[in-house]
């Protein structure tokens, strides 16, 4: 985690306690929104003292950054794992990517919009790094199946999927599209396959 005063735990029990706090923070964020997010509410949900949270985090902003960092790290891991186990052809890779992106955001439908709307410059930088990681993983997995001269098209497709997913997560409550995340993934995969198959 990149927050400057965050002290990562060394012992297994402390790591479990941290995970409980981060899960509680995500729950409070999802249920109450950013404006009503407090360290006291997180402490109550986690069953720990406010002081226990402040011994690890400098304040609620740093706690929010830790939640975001954990979600982004999980996104990176999930995309890599999905791509490594995908069917070894263009369709398999594209579908694995769109589904992994959808699954990551679907599991945190209420937290991601709050985190995306109130992020610091450091948080935005961490988000961009994560998106770069998943884009590179997609490009590396697709290029063997897309042809030697498809590099620009593959990178454009990756950025389009990622941008669409992030935009959907950030705006789905205000601008609903009537799709479930799985249907979004399937339609997006079909669009990408059409684009890459057109020789674009």
Long-range contacts (C-beta under 8 A, 24 or more apart in sequence): 1-65, 1-66, 1-69, 1-70, 2-65, 2-69, 2-122, 2-126, 3-57, 3-58, 3-62, 3-65, 3-66, 3-69, 3-122, 4-58, 4-62, 5-57, 5-58, 5-62, 6-56, 6-57, 6-58, 6-62, 6-65, 6-66, 7-55, 7-56, 9-56, 17-48, 17-52, 18-56, 20-46, 20-47, 20-48, 21-46, 21-48, 21-52, 21-53, 21-56, 21-63, 22-66, 22-67, 22-70, 25-63, 25-64, 25-66, 25-67, 26-67, 26-71, 26-108, 26-111, 29-64, 29-67, 29-110, 29-111, 29-114, 29-115, 30-108, 30-109, 30-110, 30-111, 30-114, 31-110, 33-114, 34-64, 34-114, 34-117, 34-118, 37-64, 37-114, 39-63, 61-120, 64-115, 64-118, 64-123, 65-120, 65-122, 65-123, 65-126, 67-111, 67-115, 68-115, 68-119, 68-123, 68-126, 68-127, 69-126, 71-104, 71-108, 71-111, 71-112, 71-115, 72-126, 72-127, 72-129, 72-130, 73-130, 74-104, 75-101, 75-104, 75-130, 75-134, 76-130, 76-133, 76-134, 76-137, 78-103, 78-104, 79-104, 79-133, 79-134, 79-137, 79-138, 80-137, 83-137, 83-138, 83-141, 86-141, 88-145, 89-145, 90-142, 90-145, 90-146, 90-193, 90-196, 90-197, 91-189, 91-193, 93-138, 93-141, 93-142, 93-145, 94-142, 94-157, 94-189, 94-192, 94-193, 94-196, 95-185, 95-186, 95-189, 96-141, 97-138, 97-141, 97-142, 97-158, 97-161, 97-189, 98-161, 98-184, 98-185, 98-186, 98-188, 98-189, 98-192, 99-182, 99-185, 99-189, 101-134, 101-161, 101-162, 101-165, 101-185, 102-165, 102-181, 102-182, 102-184, 102-185, 103-181, 103-185, 105-165, 105-166, 105-168, 105-169, 105-181, 106-180, 106-181, 106-182, 109-169, 109-172, 112-169, 112-170, 113-169, 113-170, 113-171, 113-172, 113-173, 116-166, 116-169, 116-170, 117-170, 131-162, 131-166, 134-158, 134-162, 135-159, 135-162, 142-196, 146-196, 150-196, 153-195, 153-196, 153-200, 154-196, 156-200, 157-192, 157-195, 157-196, 160-192, 161-188, 161-192, 164-188
